[in-house]
Amino acid sequence: MGIKAQEQIDGCFAKAALDEPLFVLRATDKMAPDLVRKWASDFQKRHNRRGTQGRELAKAILKYEDAMETAAKMEAWHTRKLPD
């Protein structure tokens, strides 16, 4: 979760194989913030069920918080529309 430039260097775009399918949500998509929040909620529930602890729990909490912050930034984005 981040901005295009960052993702190309050390994010999902950089980590993905050249032929790996990806699904991208953009801030211009009015549906994106709710989808990101749903993903974050499911992510949190999965870690709670697994009993994630220690360093892995700390990483999961940061990822959850990052997703929620991203959703808020998407919601505040100046140009938003329903997807094409």
C-alpha positions in Angstrom: 0.0 0.0 0.0 1.5 3.2 -1.0 2.2 5.5 -4.0 3.1 4.3 -7.5 6.7 5.5 -7.3 7.3 3.7 -4.0 5.6 0.5 -5.1 7.8 0.3 -8.2 11.0 0.4 -6.0 10.2 -1.8 -3.0 6.5 -2.6 -3.0 4.2 -5.1 -4.7 5.2 -4.1 -8.2 8.9 -4.6 -7.5 8.2 -8.0 -5.7 5.8 -9.4 -8.4 7.0 -11.7 -11.1 6.9 -10.2 -14.6 4.0 -12.4 -15.5 2.2 -12.4 -12.1 -1.4 -11.2 -12.2 -2.0 -8.1 -10.0 -5.1 -6.2 -8.9 -4.7 -2.5 -8.3 -7.1 -0.1 -6.5 -6.7 3.6 -7.2 -7.8 6.5 -5.1 -9.9 7.8 -8.0 -12.2 4.7 -7.5 -15.0 5.6 -5.1 -15.3 1.9 -4.1 -11.6 1.6 -3.2 -11.6 2.8 0.4 -14.4 0.4 1.5 -12.6 -2.5 -0.2 -9.3 -1.6 1.5 -11.0 -1.4 4.9 -12.7 -4.8 4.2 -9.3 -6.3 3.3 -7.8 -4.8 6.5 -10.6 -6.2 8.7 -10.2 -9.7 7.2 -6.4 -9.5 7.5 -6.8 -8.6 11.2 -9.3 -11.4 11.9 -7.0 -13.9 10.2 -4.1 -13.0 12.5 -6.4 -13.0 15.5 -7.6 -16.5 14.7 -4.0 -17.7 14.1 -2.9 -16.3 17.4 -0.1 -14.3 15.8 2.4 -13.0 18.4 5.6 -11.2 18.8 7.4 -9.6 15.8 4.8 -11.1 13.4 2.0 -9.5 15.4 3.8 -6.1 15.3 4.2 -6.4 11.5 0.6 -7.3 11.1 -0.6 -4.4 13.2 1.5 -2.0 11.2 0.2 -3.4 7.9 -3.4 -3.1 9.2 -2.8 0.5 10.3 -1.2 1.3 6.9 -4.2 -0.1 5.1 -6.6 2.0 7.2 -4.5 5.1 6.6 -4.4 4.4 2.9 -8.2 4.0 2.9 -8.6 7.4 4.6 -6.2 9.0 2.1 -8.1 7.5 -0.8 -11.4 8.8 0.6 -9.9 12.3 0.7 -8.5 12.1 -2.8 -9.6 15.1 -4.8 -10.9 13.3 -8.0 -13.1 10.4 -7.3 -15.6 8.6 -9.5 -17.3 5.2 -9.9 -15.1 2.8 -11.8 -15.3 2.6 -15.6 
